Amino acid sequence: MTDSVASRVYNFSPGPAVLPEPVLQEARDQLMALPGVGMSVLEISHRSKTFDQILEAADANLRKLLSLPDDYHILFLQGGARLQFSMVPMNLLAGQAADYILTGSWGKQAIAEARLAGTVHVAWDGGETHYDHLPSNDQLQLHDDAAYVHFTSNETIQGVQFGVEPGTGKVPLVCDASSDFLSRPLDIPRYGLIYACAQKNVGPAGVTVVILRNDLLDRVPDNLPGMLNYRFQVEQKSCYNTPPVFGVYMVRLVTQWLLDTFGTLDAVDRHNRQKAAWLYDAVDRSQGFYAGHAALDCRSLMNVTFRLRAADGRAESDEALQKQFVAEAAERGLCELKGHRSVGGIRASIYNAMPPEGVAALAEFMDDFRDRHA
Ligand SMILES: Cc1ncc(COP(=O)(O)O)c(C=O)c1O
């Protein structure tokens, strides 16, 4: 292990987030020259055979991990998940309305952008209880003629995650899977489209993976600009303009790491469940010192959110304690634990690449901090 690797902290950032160390090492080793190519991945043409192979390998790895049927396309696009908030309705509404399930901050943003493109019905809104739980199927107000049903599988800020997909009958599901993509298997035939920015579980910022079923391309209006047109991007194999070459290369490395280390997304899921359980157990045995944000049945396996409760019951004391928690944790190399400004408290993001040792160290710190401050 080199010094730079030895001095790495445990990075609990919600994204851009921790990447697997073997991936970073391989990228570092190949940065000056790709083996047999003599040029860096940062220097090669996106029209070269080398890049074709990189993109094809990333595509093949994703297909293998997700058991993706042949009638689904994979796109590597730019503009982040936020551009998908716009591209999805621009391409798929086709004059109809869509149903959106609103379970947190990101769903809200997706709705705001979709409304600029067409009509949106909110099928459920968890705002009244600060997005701390998810709807059951019978609470959803869905329309049989909706163009699609959009949901956010994991709300990164609130830390609520769907355990199973919402039931939508024949209407295709569209999912913002940005913060739990490749963390578990998906029932792919239920989805029309899945999108995920890479910078949480799949690679660096700058590339967004979009998976979409072929029949949905029939809906794409002809008058959309090429860059925003799914049908055109499929025809151009994600290379209409210069794609995010380094990002696609990193997605290839991360997906290869998943295949080599875990083999299947079932195994990744088991690993993630174990890690999340360590932190939620620390919350649950704290006798109220730590209070989880999410209801028990929708706790996220990726973003663990909780607040600290000071003994005197004063909000200012809670805040002070949270600050102290974040600062002391950082001194122990447990970094980026501050919750999102809109929710406060603590958020530990424990994506695929967060090593179990990091999560175990955080759980131990939580017990220790509680013993000293409860
Ligand atoms: C669930 C979810 N959706 C969308 C986004 C926005 O992603 P981007 O910054 O790539 O547009 C994020 C990023 O934090 C996210 O967590």
The ligand as an ORCA input file, in Angstrom:
! r2SCAN-3c Opt
* xyz 0 1
  C     -31.524     10.939     -5.778
  C     -30.788     12.040     -6.479
  N     -31.305     12.539     -7.613
  C     -30.685     13.518     -8.281
  C     -29.484     14.050     -7.842
  C     -28.827     15.154     -8.639
  O     -27.739     14.659     -9.319
  P     -26.815     15.600    -10.232
  O     -26.102     16.537     -9.312
  O     -25.905     14.642    -10.934
  O     -27.703     16.321    -11.189
  C     -28.918     13.561     -6.682
  C     -27.620     14.119     -6.248
  O     -27.255     14.361     -5.203
  C     -29.584     12.533     -5.977
  O     -29.087     12.046     -4.835
*
